[in-house]
Amino acid sequence: MFKHSTQTCFTVLLLGWFFQSCAPSIPKQAEQYETTPIITVAENQESVHILYPGPLNQNNQALVDNALKNALEGFIFNNVSESIKDDSLILLIVNYIHNKIPENTRFYSISDFSFYNDTVKIKYELNVQFIDHFVAPALEQYGFPGEKPIFPLFTQNHEPPKVEAIKNLKLLIPCNNVELPKRALLLPNAPREYRNGIHRGIDFVVNWGTPVKAVAEGIVIRADHHFKEVEPEFRQLLLAEAKQLGHTPSDVFEHILVGQSVYIDHGFDLISGFRAVSIYAHLSHINPEIKPGSSVSAGHQIGLSGNSGTEPSTLGTRKGAHLHWELILQDAGGEYYLGQGVKSDSLYKLFKQVFRD
Ligand SMILES: [Zn+2]
């Protein structure tokens, strides 16, 4: 999975040279028995020792490559927040790092090389430059979700409401018979690499066409009744612009990526001192009575889940349907999202409390 062809190549070349130049001292029969390299990975995954008890061949080189790949993943795993170690977020981070690695990067380098008779001993060490340039920034950005006090959204230098301020907040879960997801990947603060942004809400795992309900009473401020999906190339262009900016522009998020959406204004009633707006994204249908200005009560059905705004939708399929829901909070200082700045190991607990029966 990781791009380390040069490393492999380098190893093969080096060993090729070594075997060639020492050819007379290698017993001929050595090439006739199959041997497997003995691979020892240091506990911190920063070094890997390989002992080739016999001649090198492509099969055992593949084993070594695989061991180095696993060691790197182990290193990343060891260096992320405890709370995401069991989560698929870790896979996303590994993938993210993988995608950032330029061709021909060696993430482990040979630091020691010795031999006697037909046994070759090689020590690989984690390439410090690689760690500094690719792994450390990725872990800094994504490895500790929610542990940074602030994720700048539209404003900075202000703080989202403290957990204390939302202890009395009680909302209805937006679909029947759906569990609050446990995976950090589906909760706020998770990276959304495809749009160079941070997840602000919860992705509820529901099938296409599942009824969606208002989480609290409020007034509808947006309902996309005449929604038409955009062309895939246009969506790609906007994501490429997001990449160039290094963040998701608010207009791209609000107008394109959320798809067919309903926004409900809850005024200042839900959390003292904050205006709260709930967002229901990627819908496939909106009930006719849901219009800007109309009042809804908690539990009122507003529409059906879908995948609008996602890539599969632009390609005309129903894949990837889910309900993206988020609660935006605003005060004089700016705009935040519920769950912002909350450590990932406390997030599930917080939302479990918010969606209590
Ligand atoms: Zn989402």
Residues whose N, C-alpha, C, O or C-beta is under 5 A from the ligand:
A	BS01	ZN	I202 D203 H324
